[in-house]
């Protein structure tokens, strides 16, 4: 498993509004490299070469003016301020604990034929994207502020019919657990039954833990993130029996994203009423690599 951290809201080509992430982590970059070596898949499309969530697009009859692009860029800067703090909270980070092979009926994936989850590693790899990868994605996002970028934003295509019209294809994505209401366990092995594990947990969440004699051979996660503030007191690493329900209660990754994304949508709707349509929450995803279509 690995983490993707938000970088900025962004106006992409043809006016598509996105939430860009800082870059693919080494784990995901390695997965993409393996897929790119498969000749049957062909050349990777440009849209999946940097990690992002496509949030919405212009309606079919709309085209942005240069002045509207300027206003949208200002909204993106304002909305992205939450992501620029040096120690961004884990509640903004996306825990990529699985990927999904999706056979879709339309490009925004509001209609899908099948979804096959593929679990990733049992433990969290906290490695950040390489500096080169972060610089590459930052340069893409910075293009929106460059003179002449409106030419790309004003191009035809990428409107509502493109995303919601019939289009059969297959892709490898990570579906956002915070919108799918899928429980995630942070920094811990997935378990179907209570098992003894070693874990650092907020003391107020599990005030009374049952301490077993040993871990029973269950792998132990040694990596952990620092607490985000003085209010989040963390108990010392302790061997304890934790039920699946209590593990789910610990899940905080990406929990802040729904409110931040909704606040961004609200600002756009107020500034450009009626111009944008937003993809359904349950369809939001990060594309790892297109497979067909």
C-alpha positions as CSV (number, residue, x, y, z in Angstrom):
1,X,0.0,0.0,0.0
2,X,1.1,3.6,-0.6
3,X,0.0,7.2,-0.1
4,X,-0.9,9.9,-2.6
5,X,-1.0,13.5,-1.2
6,X,-2.9,16.3,-2.9
7,X,-1.0,19.1,-4.5
8,X,-3.6,21.5,-6.0
9,X,-6.9,22.0,-7.7
10,X,-6.2,22.6,-11.4
11,X,-7.8,23.7,-14.6
12,X,-6.7,21.1,-17.2
13,X,-7.0,21.2,-20.9
14,X,-10.5,21.8,-22.3
15,X,-11.5,23.3,-19.0
16,X,-11.7,20.0,-17.1
17,X,-11.3,20.6,-13.3
18,X,-9.0,18.3,-11.4
19,X,-7.4,17.6,-8.1
20,X,-3.8,16.9,-8.8
21,X,-1.5,14.9,-6.5
22,X,2.2,15.5,-5.8
23,X,3.2,12.6,-8.0
24,X,3.2,8.8,-8.3
25,X,5.1,7.1,-5.5
26,X,7.9,4.7,-6.3
27,X,5.5,1.8,-5.6
28,X,2.9,3.0,-8.2
29,X,5.6,4.1,-10.6
30,X,7.0,0.6,-10.5
31,X,3.6,-0.8,-11.2
32,X,3.1,1.6,-14.1
33,X,6.5,0.7,-15.5
34,X,5.6,-3.0,-15.5
35,X,2.3,-2.3,-17.3
36,X,4.1,-0.1,-19.8
37,X,6.4,-2.9,-20.7
38,X,3.4,-5.0,-21.9
39,X,3.4,-4.5,-25.7
40,X,-0.3,-5.4,-25.9
41,X,-1.3,-2.3,-24.0
42,X,0.2,0.2,-26.4
43,X,1.4,3.7,-25.5
44,X,0.1,5.2,-22.3
45,X,-2.3,8.1,-22.8
46,X,-1.1,11.4,-21.5
47,X,-4.0,11.8,-19.0
48,X,-2.8,9.0,-16.8
49,X,0.8,10.0,-16.7
50,X,0.2,12.2,-13.6
51,X,-2.1,11.4,-10.7
52,X,-5.3,13.3,-10.5
53,X,-9.0,13.1,-9.8
54,X,-11.2,14.5,-12.6
55,X,-13.9,16.3,-10.7
56,X,-16.0,17.9,-13.4
57,X,-16.2,19.3,-16.9
58,X,-17.8,22.0,-18.9
59,X,-21.3,21.5,-20.2
60,X,-21.6,20.8,-24.0
61,X,-22.5,24.4,-24.9
62,X,-19.9,26.1,-22.7
63,X,-16.4,27.5,-23.5
64,X,-14.2,29.4,-21.1
65,X,-13.1,32.9,-21.8
66,X,-9.6,34.1,-20.8
67,X,-11.2,36.1,-18.0
68,X,-13.1,33.1,-16.7
69,X,-9.8,31.1,-16.7
70,X,-8.2,33.8,-14.6
71,X,-11.1,33.6,-12.1
72,X,-10.9,29.8,-12.0
73,X,-7.2,29.9,-11.4
74,X,-7.8,32.2,-8.4
75,X,-10.3,29.7,-7.0
76,X,-7.8,26.9,-7.5
77,X,-5.2,28.8,-5.6
78,X,-7.6,29.5,-2.8
79,X,-8.9,26.0,-2.6
80,X,-5.3,24.5,-2.8
81,X,-4.1,26.5,0.2
82,X,-5.2,23.6,2.5
83,X,-2.7,21.3,0.7
84,X,0.4,23.5,0.9
85,X,1.2,23.2,4.6
86,X,4.6,21.4,5.2
87,X,3.0,18.8,7.4
88,X,-0.3,18.2,5.6
89,X,-2.6,16.0,7.7
90,X,-3.1,12.4,6.8
91,X,-6.8,13.1,6.5
92,X,-6.0,14.7,3.2
93,X,-3.9,11.8,1.9
94,X,-5.3,9.0,-0.2
95,X,-4.4,5.5,1.1
96,X,-4.0,3.4,-2.0
97,X,-4.5,0.0,-0.4
98,X,-6.0,-1.6,-3.5
99,X,-6.4,-0.9,-7.2
100,X,-9.4,-1.8,-9.3
101,X,-9.7,-3.2,-12.9
102,X,-12.8,-1.4,-14.2
103,X,-14.7,-2.2,-17.3
104,X,-16.7,1.0,-17.9
105,X,-19.6,2.1,-20.0
106,X,-18.6,5.8,-20.0
107,X,-15.4,7.7,-19.4
108,X,-16.3,9.3,-16.1
109,X,-17.1,5.8,-14.8
110,X,-20.5,6.7,-13.5
111,X,-21.6,3.6,-15.4
112,X,-19.5,0.5,-15.1
113,X,-20.0,-3.1,-16.1
114,X,-17.6,-4.8,-13.7
115,X,-15.0,-3.9,-11.0
116,X,-12.3,-6.3,-9.9
117,X,-10.4,-5.2,-6.8
118,X,-6.7,-6.1,-6.6
119,X,-5.3,-5.7,-3.1
120,X,-1.8,-4.3,-2.7
121,X,0.8,-5.1,-0.1
122,X,-0.1,-5.8,3.5
123,X,1.9,-2.9,4.9
124,X,2.1,0.8,4.2
125,X,5.0,2.1,2.2
126,X,5.4,5.8,3.2
127,X,8.0,6.7,0.5
128,X,7.2,10.0,-1.1
129,X,7.4,10.6,-4.9
130,X,10.9,11.3,-6.1
131,X,11.9,14.9,-6.3
132,X,12.0,14.5,-10.1
133,X,8.4,13.2,-10.1
134,X,7.2,16.0,-7.9
135,X,8.9,18.6,-10.0
136,X,7.3,17.1,-13.2
137,X,3.8,17.2,-11.8
138,X,4.3,20.7,-10.3
139,X,5.4,22.0,-13.7
140,X,2.2,20.6,-15.3
141,X,0.0,22.4,-12.7
142,X,2.0,25.6,-13.1
143,X,1.2,25.7,-16.8
144,X,-2.3,27.0,-16.0
145,X,-0.8,30.3,-14.9
146,X,1.3,30.7,-18.1
147,X,0.4,33.1,-20.9
148,X,-1.3,31.3,-23.8
149,X,-2.6,28.5,-21.6
150,X,-6.2,29.6,-22.5
151,X,-5.6,28.1,-26.0
152,X,-5.5,24.6,-24.5
153,X,-8.4,25.3,-22.1
154,X,-10.6,26.6,-24.9
155,X,-10.2,23.6,-27.2
156,X,-13.2,21.6,-28.3
157,X,-13.8,18.2,-26.7
158,X,-13.7,17.1,-23.1
159,X,-17.3,18.3,-22.5
160,X,-20.1,16.5,-20.8
161,X,-21.0,14.2,-23.7
162,X,-17.4,13.1,-24.0
163,X,-17.4,11.9,-20.4
164,X,-21.0,10.7,-19.9
165,X,-21.8,9.4,-23.4
166,X,-21.4,5.7,-24.3
167,X,-17.8,4.6,-24.4
168,X,-16.6,1.1,-23.6
169,X,-13.2,0.6,-22.1
170,X,-11.1,-0.9,-19.4
171,X,-8.7,0.8,-17.0
172,X,-6.7,0.3,-13.8
173,X,-7.7,2.9,-11.1
174,X,-7.9,3.5,-7.4
175,X,-11.5,4.3,-6.5
176,X,-11.7,6.8,-3.6
177,X,-12.7,4.9,-0.5
178,X,-14.0,8.1,1.2
179,X,-16.7,8.4,-1.5
180,X,-17.3,4.6,-1.8
181,X,-17.9,4.2,1.9
182,X,-15.3,1.5,1.9
183,X,-13.6,1.0,5.2
184,X,-9.8,1.2,5.2
185,X,-7.3,0.2,7.9
186,X,-4.4,2.5,8.1
187,X,-0.9,1.1,8.6
188,X,-2.3,-2.3,9.5
189,X,-2.8,-5.8,7.9
190,X,-6.3,-6.4,6.7
191,X,-8.0,-9.0,8.9
192,X,-11.3,-10.8,8.8
193,X,-11.3,-11.8,12.5
194,X,-9.8,-10.3,15.7
195,X,-6.0,-11.1,15.7
196,X,-3.1,-10.0,17.8
197,X,-1.1,-7.3,16.1
198,X,1.4,-4.6,17.0
199,X,0.1,-1.1,16.4
200,X,0.4,2.5,17.5
201,X,-3.1,3.9,18.2
202,X,-4.6,7.1,19.7
203,X,-5.0,6.3,23.4
204,X,-8.5,7.8,23.4
205,X,-9.7,5.4,20.7
206,X,-8.6,2.2,22.4
207,X,-8.4,3.0,26.1
208,X,-8.7,-0.6,27.2
209,X,-6.7,-3.1,25.2
210,X,-6.5,-6.8,25.7
211,X,-2.8,-7.8,25.8
212,X,-2.1,-11.3,24.5
213,X,1.1,-13.3,25.1
214,X,2.4,-13.0,21.6
215,X,1.6,-11.8,18.1
216,X,1.0,-15.4,16.9
217,X,3.2,-15.0,13.9
218,X,1.2,-12.1,12.4
219,X,3.5,-9.7,10.5
220,X,4.2,-6.5,12.4
221,X,4.1,-3.0,10.9
222,X,7.1,-1.0,12.1
223,X,6.5,2.2,10.1
224,X,4.2,4.9,11.5
225,X,3.5,8.6,10.9
226,X,4.0,11.2,13.6
227,X,1.0,12.5,15.4
228,X,-0.5,15.6,13.7
229,X,-0.9,17.7,16.8
230,X,-0.8,17.9,20.5
231,X,-4.4,16.8,20.8
232,X,-3.6,13.4,19.1
233,X,-1.9,11.6,22.0
234,X,-0.4,8.4,20.8
235,X,0.2,5.4,23.0
236,X,3.4,3.5,22.9
237,X,3.6,0.6,20.5
238,X,1.7,-2.2,22.2
239,X,0.7,-5.7,21.4
240,X,-3.1,-6.0,21.5
241,X,-6.1,-7.8,20.1
242,X,-8.2,-5.4,18.0
243,X,-11.5,-6.3,16.3
244,X,-12.2,-5.4,12.6
245,X,-14.8,-2.9,13.8
246,X,-12.2,-1.1,16.0
247,X,-9.7,-1.1,13.1
248,X,-12.2,0.6,10.9
249,X,-12.8,3.2,13.6
250,X,-9.1,4.2,13.2
251,X,-9.4,5.0,9.5
252,X,-8.8,8.7,8.8
253,X,-7.1,8.7,5.4
254,X,-8.8,11.0,2.9
255,X,-11.6,11.8,5.4
256,X,-11.1,15.5,4.8
257,X,-11.3,15.3,1.0
258,X,-15.1,15.2,0.5
259,X,-15.5,18.6,2.4
260,X,-12.6,20.2,0.6
261,X,-13.8,19.1,-2.8
262,X,-17.4,20.2,-2.1
263,X,-16.1,23.6,-1.0
264,X,-14.2,23.9,-4.3
265,X,-17.3,22.9,-6.3
266,X,-19.4,25.5,-4.4
267,X,-16.9,28.3,-5.2
268,X,-16.9,27.4,-8.9
269,X,-20.7,27.2,-9.1
270,X,-20.9,30.6,-7.5
271,X,-18.4,32.2,-9.8
272,X,-19.5,30.4,-13.0
273,X,-23.1,29.4,-12.4
274,X,-24.4,26.8,-14.9
275,X,-21.1,26.2,-16.7
276,X,-19.9,23.1,-15.0
277,X,-21.3,19.6,-14.4
278,X,-19.7,17.5,-11.6
279,X,-19.1,13.8,-11.7
280,X,-20.9,11.7,-9.2
281,X,-19.0,11.2,-5.9
282,X,-19.1,7.4,-6.2
283,X,-17.4,7.6,-9.6
284,X,-14.3,9.6,-8.5
285,X,-11.1,7.8,-9.0
286,X,-7.4,8.2,-9.7
287,X,-6.3,6.5,-13.0
288,X,-3.2,4.4,-12.7
289,X,-3.1,3.2,-16.3
290,X,-5.6,2.9,-19.1
291,X,-5.9,-0.6,-20.4
292,X,-8.3,-0.5,-23.4
293,X,-10.3,2.2,-25.0
